[in-house]
Amino acid sequence: MVKSVQVNKIYKTKIIRQNNELSGIGIIDDIIVFIDYAIKDEVVKVKINKIFKNYAIGSIVEIIEKSKDRVEPICPYFFKCGGCDLMHIDYSKQLELKKEKVKSILKKICNIDISLDYINSYNTLNYRNKVVFKVDKNKIGFYEKKTNDLIDIDKCIISNNKINECLMKIRNFIKINNNHGITEILIRVCNNEVMICIDNINNSVKNNFIDQLKDVSSIYINNKNIYGKAFLTQTLNELNFSVSPKSFFQVNIDVTKNLYNKVLSYVNKSDVIVDLYSGTGTITTMLSKKAKKVIGIEVVKDAVKDAKNNIILNNVNNVEFICDKVQNKIDILKNLNIDIIIMDPPRSGSDRKTLNSILNIEPKKIIYVSCNPVTLARDINILKEKYMLKEINAYDMFVNTYHVECVCLLQLN
Ligand SMILES: C[S@@+](CC[C@H](N)C(=O)[O-])C[C@H]1O[C@@H](n2cnc3c(N)ncnc32)[C@H](O)[C@@H]1O
């Protein structure tokens, strides 16, 4: 137990660096203190909120020496809302910090020193095409950082304007209809069309809800399409993709285009490719235009249904989809002479069984797309038994948050 630092007491400290979530780190009485919204080199007065075995958590009471990279957050909810983390830092510094973060994680976990490019987002606001709002009686918004307290918001400025237009209407609806029963709302925009999915609604106000929101293209209640289209269509690199409520689709379209083009640049006409964790088959379908054959593997049934739709929609005939967990099906690929394995797993990364199977299959290249540099580095550390990390590029998919999207090329030794 830490003895010298005490809860609720105020200390002065200099921020020595950022952690992986890009909070500031100060050392007080030899104890590491994580301080939200503090920036490297700032001198701050900190109140200690919680003490753990090897570290403490504090919050800024006063900034004594301000970083030159500190800016006034553009969003009025920023310091309360848990949606964004970095609006108090100048955008070019955000990019620099995220680049350093990826480099230091690779060094720490894999002992790999590699230079990387960090590609910015064209839009730093209004870029998100999908948002999930929490609802509680007449409040709608996001949870406060690290709590379940709902912050009532009337605009989310990193989200598409169409999402904010809907938020206004839903806000009015829940204020008037107190007993509505809704606890969660997903709003998604594809090609300027809007889909709304709610988890529940009381029958007495259901028709009223549909009536107030009937400008949108699709409404789902409890996974049932009760108004308009069953799926939306998103155009990307001249291909069309159908997207339904449960399907994964990247949240920042401009950055996604750049990222997918990087993936495509690693592929040749004669390649037989497997796309692991293929979602709605976006990467799979794009690759089909550049490769000999592509097989996608994805566990979510609705996403595979969308993916199969997508290959028809785009007139593609060299693609196959398997609906199952990657770890259940990967071994059947051994005899297929796979040239490239592409993998784009969820934040938790891949699993040991899948990584061992990949080492056994020995494709010439692995293209690893990741939204979590820590699990990416953990998996590369296993793959490096046979593969060399040739190139890594980071993309600012999630502007104003600490999250980073990476594309890596690994080559068989
Ligand atoms: C980050 S998304 C990638 C989607 C796709 N590559 C894209 O760019 O749209 C990860 C996908 O992995 C799927 N998934 C998660 N665990 C899985 C598993 N064990 N086996 C197969 N798919 C899985 C999720 O349903 C999700 O669609």
The ligand as a Gaussian input file, in Angstrom:
#p B3LYP/6-31G(d) Opt

LIG

0 1
 C      -12.449000      -4.698000     -36.599000
 S      -13.749000      -5.579000     -37.324000
 C      -13.127000      -5.808000     -38.948000
 C      -14.130000      -5.795000     -40.065000
 C      -13.639000      -5.628000     -41.493000
 N      -12.310000      -6.112000     -41.720000
 C      -13.807000      -4.195000     -41.974000
 O      -12.807000      -3.495000     -42.237000
 O      -14.944000      -3.751000     -42.085000
 C      -13.569000      -7.113000     -36.541000
 C      -14.577000      -8.168000     -36.967000
 O      -14.202000      -9.403000     -36.359000
 C      -15.399000     -10.131000     -36.037000
 N      -14.967000     -11.150000     -35.058000
 C      -14.688000     -10.981000     -33.739000
 N      -14.222000     -12.133000     -33.208000
 C      -14.207000     -13.056000     -34.206000
 C      -13.806000     -14.416000     -34.281000
 N      -13.335000     -15.084000     -33.225000
 N      -13.911000     -15.061000     -35.472000
 C      -14.408000     -14.397000     -36.573000
 N      -14.793000     -13.093000     -36.556000
 C      -14.690000     -12.427000     -35.388000
 C      -16.343000      -9.055000     -35.569000
 O      -17.674000      -9.491000     -35.675000
 C      -16.016000      -7.908000     -36.544000
 O      -16.836000      -7.948000     -37.678000

